[in-house]
Structures are given as C-alpha cells and as structure tokens.
Amino acid sequence: QVQLVESGGGLVQPGGSLRLSCAASGFTFSRYVMVWYRQAPGAERELVADISTFSSTYYTDSVKGRFTISRDNAKNMVYLQMNSLKPEDTAVYYCNARKSTDDYWGQGTQVTVSS
C-alpha cells in the first residue's frame, strides 16, 4: 500500500524556519521524482520544489534562496527546509511522488507563518 506521510508543519513567526518531512512507503522511492506542493486558502495548488531521481532540483521563484529540497533514498524520505518564512508561505504543504502514470499524494501538513 502506497503511503506518503508529511510531518513538521506548524505555526512559526515571520523570519523563522521549519523543516517538513515526508515518509514514503509502498513503492520504489528512489525511482520517483519527489515534489512538494502547497495550497493556500482560496488559491490553486502550486508546485514549490521538486527533486529528481538524480537529485537535481527545481524551485518556484518565490522560494528560491529560502527553501531547500532534499531526499534520502536509504530512508525513503524527502525533506523541505524552509528558512526566512513569510506570511505568504502560509499553506497546506503536500508531498507528491510521480513516475510515468504513477501519481501519489500525502494528506498534507499545515504551515502557518504569523506573528
């Protein structure tokens, strides 16, 4: 059974940091592109960052220089280190795994940036 379980969300003040984790199981993790998406209230889901099977990375412009995506294939984990957080980063963050027609999603973790 495929599972993606996000953790690490919470409430943080502007300028603070959080590290999101996503634990994967039920599929061959190392063969999948791993992606972090987010969805703010009233907005469409947007791609935040992704990491390929060769660990090349992509970031949306609004998080470049602040967020870092990484993966640990030995542990079937993907991470999103978020620094210098802004109120506009407030959203539910989702972990996604994709390969060919496979497209798996986690349940999401809430990140709230507020003073």
SULSUL-V547314 format. One record per helix or strand. SS is the DSSP state (H for helix, E for strand). FROM is the first residue (numbers start at 1). LEN is the number of residues. If there is no record, write none. Layout:
ss | from | len
SS | FROM | LEN
SS | FROM | LEN
//
This chain:
ss | from | len
E | 3 | 5
E | 10 | 3
E | 18 | 8
H | 29 | 3
E | 33 | 7
E | 46 | 6
E | 57 | 3
H | 61 | 3
E | 67 | 6
E | 77 | 6
H | 87 | 3
E | 91 | 9
E | 102 | 4
E | 109 | 5
//
